[in-house]
């Protein structure tokens, strides 16, 4: 009996010793602070949602215990930063709420797209500011030979369909992509973009070579030395664009083309449609397609909110159905190619969000796709040598194994 008792006493003594040691030692565990949108989230309840159809920022905030006077104050604060009427259904937002019994919203973050967001700081005096997520860019190369269509070739190569859209935009004035044929081929050097190791889509195409119908077409993306201007040039330094942009908006599709006889989707009447309709998300910026002076910035029952620009004595353009004309755009204002003049909407006689782009030549509406338009400016003389060196280095990368 003595042996078991002695053994138990020994175990008990060891236990007491270990207990004493453990009590004396403090085990420290480092906990990394968690930040989202540049905000420390540890002290908040975080709720992630998607904007529902017809939902407003006011409705979202009110349901999270922000009263109407505070909402009105916030709308006024945000005026120069973001138009709260332009939130889109389907876009993500995040609410950071207090952890007390009220669970009142402290921050509202609206994601404009995968990169850009707006922060509404609802504490104390309130604040509104823009932010951007950190984007990691990886450079990729791709090659393909077309068998049936460019789109199918991209799909077979497991490449982003956005590459097809970008190529058709770059070569809009030099290649008819409706006439792509078997045996045509391409090399592309481009950017892939990632946020937190998640792929978010392509960036710029930096260089491309497209063989179509036995002819080689090169494009190189070059920024001027002052970084105020960037576009695509060929191997000789000539711009690939014309004096006019190919489209006035970053569009999803062309929903209707210029036609002398079309059944109107609203009225049902057969009449001419003297414009090109570019379908795009509500709130998407609309660009002036060339330098010029605004001659009209107004509203009519059919056009909705619209802007008309006179570019020179020959050409004018018009942009219809805007949700809103950009503040400051009015008669007499001079705009440059690519300047934002308004935002996509469906005001006037329209069935959905789009911009109807109309083009005048010598006072008559024409189809810009069928016009021989003047070329854009070539590379500046003082930058020509730098461009040629830059172009050669891109081409070497483009064609390397």
C-alpha positions in Angstrom: 0.0 0.0 0.0 2.9 2.3 0.7 4.2 2.3 -2.9 0.9 3.5 -4.5 0.5 6.2 -1.9 4.0 7.4 -2.4 3.6 7.5 -6.2 0.4 9.6 -5.8 2.1 12.0 -3.5 5.0 12.4 -6.1 2.5 13.2 -8.9 0.7 15.7 -6.7 4.0 17.4 -5.9 4.9 17.6 -9.6 1.4 19.1 -10.3 1.9 21.8 -7.7 5.3 22.7 -9.1 4.0 23.0 -12.7 1.0 25.1 -11.5 3.3 27.5 -9.7 5.5 27.9 -12.8 2.5 28.5 -15.1 1.0 31.0 -12.8 4.3 33.0 -12.7 4.6 33.0 -16.5 2.3 35.1 -18.6 1.7 33.8 -22.1 1.4 36.7 -24.5 -0.4 36.3 -27.8 0.1 39.0 -30.4 -3.1 39.9 -32.1 -2.7 41.9 -35.3 -5.1 44.9 -35.6 -7.6 44.5 -38.4 -8.1 47.5 -40.8 -10.6 47.8 -43.5 -10.8 50.9 -45.8 -8.1 52.4 -43.5 -10.4 52.1 -40.4 -9.5 50.0 -37.3 -12.5 47.6 -37.1 -11.8 46.0 -33.7 -14.2 48.2 -31.8 -17.1 48.0 -34.3 -19.7 45.5 -35.4 -19.2 45.1 -39.2 -22.1 44.5 -41.5 -21.6 43.9 -45.3 -24.5 44.3 -47.7 -25.4 45.0 -51.3 -27.5 48.0 -52.5 -31.0 46.8 -53.4 -33.0 48.0 -56.4 -34.5 51.4 -55.6 -32.6 51.7 -52.3 -31.1 55.1 -51.3 -28.3 56.0 -48.9 -30.8 57.8 -46.7 -32.9 54.7 -46.4 -29.8 52.6 -45.5 -28.6 55.1 -42.9 -32.0 55.6 -41.3 -32.4 51.8 -40.8 -29.0 52.0 -38.9 -30.2 54.7 -36.4 -29.0 57.8 -38.3 -31.8 60.4 -38.1 -33.0 62.7 -40.9 -31.3 65.9 -39.7 -28.0 64.0 -39.7 -28.7 62.5 -43.1 -29.4 66.0 -44.5 -26.1 67.2 -43.0 -24.2 64.3 -44.5 -25.8 64.9 -48.0 -24.6 68.6 -47.9 -21.1 67.5 -46.7 -20.8 65.1 -49.6 -21.9 67.4 -52.4 -18.3 68.2 -53.7 -17.1 64.6 -53.1 -19.9 62.3 -54.3 -23.5 62.7 -55.5 -25.5 60.4 -53.1 -28.2 60.0 -55.8 -25.7 58.0 -58.0 -25.5 54.9 -55.9 -26.1 51.8 -58.0 -28.1 48.7 -57.1 -25.8 45.7 -56.9 -22.8 47.7 -55.5 -21.4 46.6 -52.2 -21.4 48.7 -49.0 -20.2 48.2 -45.4 -21.7 49.6 -42.2 -19.5 49.8 -39.0 -21.7 50.0 -36.0 -21.1 50.7 -32.3 -20.9 47.6 -30.1 -23.3 49.1 -27.4 -27.0 48.5 -27.2 -27.8 51.2 -29.8 -25.7 49.6 -32.5 -25.7 53.0 -34.2 -23.8 53.3 -37.5 -20.4 55.0 -37.1 -19.1 54.5 -40.7 -20.8 53.9 -44.0 -18.6 52.8 -46.9 -19.9 52.7 -50.4 -17.9 50.8 -53.1 -18.1 52.7 -56.4 -16.3 49.8 -58.0 -13.8 47.1 -57.0 -11.1 49.7 -56.4 -12.7 53.1 -55.4 -14.9 53.7 -52.4 -16.5 56.6 -50.5 -16.2 56.8 -46.7 -19.0 58.5 -44.7 -17.7 59.1 -41.2 -20.8 59.5 -39.1 -19.2 60.4 -35.8 -19.2 63.8 -34.2 -18.9 66.5 -36.9 -19.2 63.9 -39.8 -16.8 63.7 -42.8 -16.9 62.4 -46.3 -13.8 61.3 -48.3 -12.7 59.1 -51.2 -10.4 56.1 -50.9 -8.8 53.5 -53.0 -7.9 49.9 -52.3 -4.3 48.9 -52.9 -4.0 47.2 -56.3 -1.1 44.8 -57.1 -0.3 44.7 -60.9 1.2 41.7 -62.5 2.4 41.8 -66.1 1.3 39.0 -68.4 1.8 38.0 -72.0 -0.6 36.2 -74.3 -0.7 34.8 -77.8 -3.5 33.3 -79.8 -4.3 32.2 -83.4 -7.9 32.7 -84.3 -9.9 29.7 -85.6 -13.5 30.8 -85.3 -13.6 34.2 -83.5 -11.5 36.4 -81.3 -13.9 35.9 -78.4 -13.8 32.1 -78.6 -10.0 32.1 -78.9 -9.8 34.2 -75.7 -12.2 31.8 -74.0 -10.1 28.7 -75.1 -7.0 30.4 -73.8 -8.8 31.2 -70.5 -8.1 34.9 -71.0 -10.4 37.7 -69.8 -13.1 38.6 -72.2 -12.3 42.2 -71.4 -9.2 41.8 -73.5 -11.4 41.4 -76.6 -13.2 44.6 -75.7 -9.9 46.5 -75.1 -8.4 45.3 -78.4 -11.5 46.3 -80.4 -11.3 49.7 -78.8 -7.5 50.2 -79.4 -7.9 49.1 -83.1 -11.3 50.6 -83.6 -10.2 52.8 -86.5 -7.8 50.3 -88.1 -9.4 46.8 -87.9 -13.0 45.8 -88.6 -13.5 43.2 -85.9 -16.6 42.0 -87.6 -14.4 40.8 -90.4 -11.8 38.9 -88.3 -11.0 35.6 -90.1 -9.4 32.2 -89.5 -5.6 32.5 -89.3 -5.5 36.0 -87.8 -3.4 36.1 -84.7 -2.3 38.4 -81.8 0.4 39.0 -79.2 -0.6 41.0 -76.1 1.5 42.4 -73.2 -0.9 43.6 -70.5 -1.6 44.2 -66.8 -3.5 41.8 -64.5 -4.8 43.5 -61.3 -5.3 42.0 -57.8 -6.6 43.2 -54.5 -5.7 41.0 -51.4 -4.6 38.3 -53.8 -8.0 38.3 -55.5 -8.1 38.8 -59.3 -10.2 41.9 -60.2 -9.6 42.1 -63.9 -7.1 43.4 -66.5 -5.6 46.9 -66.4 -4.0 48.5 -69.5 -2.8 46.7 -72.6 0.8 47.9 -72.8 1.7 46.5 -76.2 0.0 44.4 -78.8 0.6 43.0 -82.3 -2.4 41.9 -84.4 -2.1 40.1 -87.7 -5.2 40.6 -89.8 -5.7 39.6 -93.4 -1.9 39.3 -93.8 -1.1 42.8 -92.4 0.6 43.6 -89.1 -0.9 46.2 -86.7 1.1 47.3 -83.7 0.0 49.4 -80.7 2.1 50.7 -77.9 0.8 52.6 -74.8 2.9 55.6 -74.2 2.6 58.4 -71.6 4.0 61.9 -72.4 6.8 63.2 -70.3 4.5 65.5 -68.4 2.1 62.6 -67.7 -0.9 64.7 -68.8 -1.5 62.6 -71.9 -1.3 58.9 -72.8 -2.5 56.9 -75.8 -1.7 54.2 -78.3 0.8 54.7 -81.1 2.0 52.5 -83.9 5.6 51.5 -84.7 6.2 54.8 -86.5 4.8 57.0 -83.7 1.4 57.7 -85.4 -1.6 57.7 -83.1 -4.2 54.9 -83.6 -7.1 57.1 -82.7 -8.8 59.8 -84.7 -9.5 63.3 -83.7 -12.6 61.9 -82.0 -12.8 59.1 -79.4 -14.5 56.0 -80.7 -17.1 56.0 -77.9 -18.2 58.7 -75.3 -18.4 56.2 -72.4 -17.0 53.0 -71.0 -19.9 51.0 -72.3 -21.1 47.4 -71.8 -22.6 47.1 -75.3 -24.0 49.0 -78.3 -27.7 48.6 -77.8 -28.7 50.4 -81.0 -26.9 51.8 -84.0 -27.4 54.7 -86.4 -30.4 53.8 -88.7 -32.6 55.6 -91.2 -35.6 53.4 -90.1 -35.9 51.9 -86.6 -38.9 50.9 -84.4 -38.6 53.1 -81.3 -38.5 51.0 -78.1 -40.8 53.5 -76.3 -43.2 54.8 -78.8 -43.3 51.8 -81.2 -43.1 54.2 -84.2 -40.9 53.5 -87.2 -38.6 56.4 -87.7 -34.9 57.2 -88.1 -32.5 56.7 -85.2 -29.8 59.2 -85.9 -27.4 58.2 -83.1 -25.5 55.3 -81.5 -26.8 54.0 -78.1 -24.1 52.9 -75.7 -25.6 50.9 -72.8 -23.7 51.5 -69.5 -24.3 51.5 -65.7 -26.2 54.5 -64.3 -23.7 57.1 -63.1 -20.9 56.1 -65.5 -19.0 59.3 -66.6 -19.7 60.5 -70.2 -16.8 62.0 -72.0 -16.5 64.7 -74.7 -15.2 62.8 -77.7 -13.1 65.8 -79.0 -12.1 69.3 -78.0 -14.8 71.9 -78.4 -17.2 74.5 -77.0 -20.5 73.6 -75.3 -23.4 75.1 -77.2 -26.2 73.5 -75.2 -26.5 71.9 -71.7 -30.2 71.6 -71.0 -33.3 69.3 -70.7 -36.1 68.4 -73.1 -38.9 65.9 -72.8 -37.4 63.6 -75.4 -33.6 64.1 -74.9 -33.7 64.3 -71.1 -30.6 65.9 -69.7 -28.2 66.5 -72.7 -25.1 68.3 -73.8 -24.2 69.5 -77.3 -20.6 70.4 -78.3 -19.3 72.3 -81.4 -15.8 71.0 -82.2 -15.1 73.2 -85.2 -16.9 74.6 -88.3 -17.5 71.0 -89.6 -18.3 68.8 -86.6 -20.6 68.8 -83.6 -21.7 66.0 -81.2 -24.6 65.5 -78.8 -25.0 63.3 -75.7 -28.5 62.4 -74.5 -30.4 60.9 -71.5 -27.9 61.9 -68.8 -28.9 61.3 -65.2 -27.1 64.5 -64.5 -25.1 67.1 -66.4 -21.7 67.6 -64.6 -21.7 70.8 -62.5 -19.9 73.6 -64.4 -20.8 72.3 -67.9 -22.9 75.0 -69.5 -23.1 77.0 -72.7 -19.8 78.6 -73.7 -17.6 76.3 -71.6 -14.6 74.9 -73.5 -13.9 71.1 -72.9 -11.1 68.8 -73.9 -11.3 65.4 -75.4 -12.0 62.9 -72.5 -13.4 65.5 -70.1 -16.4 64.3 -68.1 -19.5 66.3 -69.1 -22.2 64.3 -67.4 -23.3 60.8 -66.2 -25.2 57.9 -67.7 -28.9 57.8 -67.0 -32.3 57.3 -68.6 -34.0 60.7 -68.6 -36.2 61.7 -71.4 -37.6 59.1 -73.9 -35.4 56.1 -72.8 -36.1 52.6 -71.7 -32.9 52.0 -69.7 -29.5 53.6 -68.8 -27.5 54.6 -71.9 -26.1 57.5 -73.7 -27.4 58.3 -77.2 -24.4 59.7 -79.1 -25.2 61.9 -82.1 -22.7 63.2 -84.6 -23.1 66.2 -87.0 -21.0 66.9 -90.1 -21.7 70.2 -91.9 -25.1 70.5 -90.1 -26.3 67.0 -91.0 -26.5 64.0 -88.7 -24.2 61.1 -89.9 -23.0 57.7 -88.7 -19.4 58.4 -87.3 -18.5 54.7 -87.9 -18.9 55.3 -91.6 -17.1 58.7 -91.8 -13.5 59.2 -92.7 -12.6 61.3 -89.7 -9.4 63.4 -89.3 -6.5 61.7 -87.6 -5.3 62.5 -84.1 -1.9 64.1 -83.4 1.3 62.0 -83.8 3.9 61.7 -81.1 5.5 65.1 -80.3 8.7 65.7 -82.2 10.7 66.3 -79.0 9.5 62.9 -77.6 9.9 60.9 -80.8 13.4 59.4 -80.0 12.4 58.5 -76.5 9.2 56.9 -77.8 11.1 54.8 -80.4 13.5 53.4 -77.6 10.5 52.7 -75.4 8.5 51.1 -78.2 11.5 48.8 -79.1 11.8 47.6 -75.5 8.1 46.8 -75.3 8.2 45.0 -78.6 11.1 42.8 -77.4 9.1 41.8 -74.3 6.0 41.2 -76.4 7.8 38.8 -78.8 10.1 37.1 -76.3 9.6 33.4 -75.5 
